[in-house]
Amino acid sequence: MAFLNIHGRSVAYRLLGAEIHPLVVLAHPLGMSQAVWDDLLPALLPRYRVLTWDLPGHGASQAWGEGPIAPADLAAEALALVDHAGVERCHFVGTSIGGVVGQALLAEHGDRLLSATLTNTGAVIGNAALWNTRAGRVRQEGLVAMAEEIVPRWFAPACFAAEPALKAGWCTQMGRGDDDSYALLCEMLGRDAFTGKLAGKGVKVQLLGGSEDLATPPATLEALAAELDGAPLEILEGVGHVPSVEVPGLFAERLLAVMQHAA
């Protein structure tokens, strides 16, 4: 792992693979970290250079500081890392809030993208009341206390049954995050939407969702597909909110197919 100063904040990232390969940038879900991509690396690295990073106050990245945070801020952070890698155009993959980062890139920086795979996300996710309530609770109770309630919503029940340590592990990871940065990101999700901003961008987009996803159910992905000129959507049966953790082999297969056929 390495660190880059972006607008006065230390951002933790990994840049892996040979420079000769095309770059793929991976953006993780809210409350998690760039570790969600670890099981995909063996499939991606023979063909792609891989860039992952931790969102503000997540993993090893420094807390945001004074708010608010906008999707454009996160997109600018991603592009700063891409520029640091010395690359003009890249493939982008984002899950949940990572998919919101991808939408911000599509809306304003589509010329920088070779393709975009957006999973378990939406042009609108939930509603302002839900996110503002969560932000207030996180500031009052803390992520350590909230993790036991939130983490089970990320995974399909069968995934928990197969891996009993999964909940405890991700609760520990979430609890190490910065409470205020998380709350600011919640408020962003309740405030900023991409309705009416994504049509006609000329970028190859693939959408993926999970049939068991409580946070961004299939209907949310269907609405996003409509915003993206009818972008193809596949719902993975028996999968929850984080396919890179639940079905990494299948997810890697889908990503490779999208990127291989992108212009």
C-alpha positions in Angstrom: 0.0 0.0 0.0 1.1 3.5 -0.8 -0.1 7.0 0.1 -0.7 10.1 -2.0 -1.4 13.6 -0.7 -4.5 14.9 -2.5 -5.7 18.4 -1.5 -4.0 18.1 1.9 -5.3 14.6 2.8 -3.3 11.4 2.8 -5.1 8.8 0.6 -4.2 5.1 0.8 -4.0 3.3 -2.5 -2.5 0.3 -4.3 -1.2 0.3 -7.8 -0.5 -3.3 -8.9 0.5 -5.0 -12.2 2.6 -4.2 -15.2 2.5 -0.7 -16.7 2.0 -2.2 -20.2 -1.5 -3.4 -19.3 -4.7 -1.2 -19.4 -5.6 0.3 -16.1 -8.7 -0.7 -14.1 -9.8 1.5 -11.1 -11.9 -0.2 -8.4 -14.0 1.8 -5.9 -15.3 0.1 -2.8 -18.6 0.3 -0.9 -19.5 2.6 2.0 -18.1 1.3 5.4 -15.7 -1.2 3.8 -12.2 -0.7 2.3 -10.1 -1.5 -0.8 -9.7 -5.0 0.7 -13.0 -6.0 -0.9 -11.1 -6.4 -4.2 -8.4 -8.8 -3.0 -10.0 -12.0 -4.3 -10.3 -10.5 -7.8 -6.6 -9.7 -8.1 -5.4 -13.1 -9.3 -7.9 -12.9 -12.2 -7.3 -9.3 -13.1 -3.5 -8.9 -12.8 -2.4 -11.1 -15.7 -4.2 -8.7 -18.1 -4.7 -5.4 -16.3 -2.9 -2.9 -14.1 -5.1 -2.5 -11.0 -5.7 0.7 -8.9 -7.6 0.6 -5.7 -8.0 3.1 -2.9 -9.7 3.8 0.4 -12.4 6.4 0.6 -12.2 9.3 3.1 -12.0 8.0 6.6 -12.0 4.4 5.5 -9.2 1.8 5.6 -5.9 3.7 5.9 -7.1 7.0 4.2 -7.2 10.1 6.3 -10.5 11.5 7.5 -12.2 14.1 5.3 -12.1 17.0 7.8 -14.6 19.8 7.3 -17.6 18.8 5.2 -19.6 18.5 3.0 -18.5 15.8 0.5 -19.8 15.8 -3.0 -19.6 13.0 -5.6 -17.4 15.4 -7.7 -14.9 15.4 -4.8 -14.6 11.6 -4.9 -14.4 11.6 -8.7 -11.6 14.2 -8.5 -9.8 12.0 -6.0 -10.0 9.0 -8.3 -8.7 11.0 -11.3 -5.8 12.3 -9.2 -4.8 8.7 -8.6 -5.2 7.9 -12.3 -3.0 10.9 -13.2 -0.5 9.8 -10.6 -0.4 6.4 -12.4 0.4 8.3 -15.6 -2.7 7.1 -17.4 -5.2 9.1 -19.5 -8.0 6.6 -19.8 -9.1 3.7 -17.6 -11.7 1.1 -17.0 -13.8 1.9 -13.8 -15.5 -0.5 -11.5 -17.5 0.7 -8.5 -19.8 -1.0 -6.0 -22.4 0.9 -3.9 -21.0 4.4 -3.2 -18.2 3.3 -5.5 -20.8 3.2 -8.2 -21.8 6.7 -7.3 -18.2 7.8 -7.9 -18.5 6.0 -11.3 -21.7 8.0 -12.1 -19.9 11.3 -11.2 -17.1 10.3 -13.6 -19.6 9.4 -16.4 -21.5 12.7 -15.9 -18.5 15.0 -16.2 -15.4 13.0 -17.3 -16.7 10.3 -19.7 -13.7 11.0 -21.9 -11.4 9.5 -19.3 -13.3 6.1 -19.2 -12.8 3.1 -21.4 -15.7 1.4 -19.7 -17.7 1.5 -16.5 -19.0 -1.4 -14.5 -21.4 -0.2 -11.8 -22.7 -2.7 -9.3 -25.2 -2.6 -6.5 -25.8 1.2 -6.8 -28.3 3.6 -8.2 -28.9 7.1 -9.5 -30.9 7.5 -6.3 -30.1 5.3 -3.3 -32.6 5.3 -0.5 -33.9 8.7 0.6 -32.7 11.8 2.4 -34.5 10.9 5.7 -32.9 7.5 5.8 -29.3 8.8 5.2 -29.7 11.8 7.5 -31.0 9.6 10.3 -28.0 7.2 9.8 -25.6 10.1 9.8 -27.0 11.4 13.0 -26.9 8.0 14.7 -23.3 7.4 13.6 -22.2 10.7 15.1 -24.0 9.9 18.3 -23.4 6.2 18.7 -20.2 5.6 16.6 -19.4 3.1 13.9 -18.4 0.4 16.3 -21.9 0.3 17.8 -23.6 0.7 14.4 -21.6 -2.0 12.6 -23.6 -4.9 14.1 -26.7 -3.5 12.6 -25.3 -2.5 9.2 -23.0 -5.3 8.2 -25.6 -8.0 8.0 -27.4 -6.0 5.3 -24.4 -6.3 3.0 -24.5 -10.1 2.4 -27.0 -12.7 1.4 -27.9 -15.0 4.3 -26.4 -18.0 2.6 -23.0 -16.2 2.5 -23.1 -15.6 6.3 -24.0 -19.3 6.8 -21.1 -20.4 4.7 -18.5 -18.1 6.3 -19.3 -17.6 10.0 -16.4 -15.2 10.6 -17.5 -12.8 7.8 -19.7 -10.7 10.0 -17.2 -10.3 12.8 -14.4 -9.5 10.4 -16.3 -6.7 8.5 -17.8 -5.3 11.8 -14.2 -4.9 13.0 -13.2 -3.2 9.7 -16.2 -0.9 9.7 -15.6 0.0 13.4 -12.1 1.3 12.6 -13.5 4.0 10.3 -13.9 7.7 11.0 -17.4 8.4 12.3 -17.7 11.9 10.8 -16.3 11.0 7.3 -18.9 8.1 7.2 -21.7 10.5 8.3 -20.7 13.1 5.6 -20.8 10.4 3.0 -24.3 9.3 4.2 -25.5 12.9 3.9 -24.0 13.0 0.4 -26.0 9.9 -0.6 -29.2 11.5 0.7 -28.5 14.9 -1.0 -26.9 14.1 -4.4 -28.6 12.1 -7.1 -27.8 11.5 -10.8 -31.3 11.5 -12.2 -31.2 13.2 -15.7 -27.4 13.4 -15.7 -26.2 10.2 -17.3 -27.7 9.9 -20.8 -25.7 10.1 -24.0 -22.3 9.8 -22.6 -21.0 7.3 -25.2 -19.2 5.0 -22.6 -19.7 1.3 -22.5 -21.5 0.6 -19.2 -22.5 -2.7 -17.6 -24.7 -2.8 -14.5 -24.7 -5.7 -12.0 -26.9 -6.2 -9.0 -27.8 -8.9 -6.5 -31.2 -10.6 -6.0 -30.7 -10.5 -2.2 -29.4 -6.9 -2.0 -31.4 -5.0 0.6 -29.6 -1.7 0.1 -29.9 -1.4 -3.7 -32.5 -3.9 -4.8 -33.0 -4.9 -8.5 -35.5 -2.1 -8.9 -32.9 0.5 -8.1 -30.6 -0.9 -10.7 -33.4 -1.0 -13.2 -34.0 2.7 -12.7 -30.3 3.4 -13.1 -30.3 1.4 -16.4 -33.1 3.6 -17.7 -31.0 6.7 -16.8 -28.0 5.2 -18.8 -29.9 4.8 -22.1 -30.9 1.2 -21.3 -27.5 0.0 -20.2 -27.4 -3.8 -19.9 -28.2 -5.1 -16.4 -27.6 -8.5 -14.9 -29.0 -9.5 -11.5 -26.8 -12.2 -9.8 -29.1 -14.8 -8.1 -28.5 -15.4 -4.5 -26.0 -12.5 -4.1 -26.3 -9.5 -1.8 -24.7 -6.1 -1.9 -21.0 -7.0 -2.3 -20.4 -9.5 -5.2 -16.6 -9.1 -5.1 -16.7 -10.7 -1.6 -19.6 -13.1 -2.1 -18.9 -14.4 -5.6 -15.4 -13.2 -6.6 -14.9 -15.7 -9.4 -18.2 -15.0 -11.1 -17.7 -11.2 -10.6 -14.2 -11.3 -12.1 -15.5 -13.3 -15.1 -18.1 -10.6 -15.7 -15.6 -7.8 -15.4 -13.1 -9.4 -17.8 -15.9 -9.8 -20.4 -16.9 -6.1 -20.2 -13.4 -4.8 -20.3 -12.2 -7.1 -23.1 -15.0 -5.9 -25.4 -14.8 -2.2 -24.5 -13.4 0.2 -27.1 
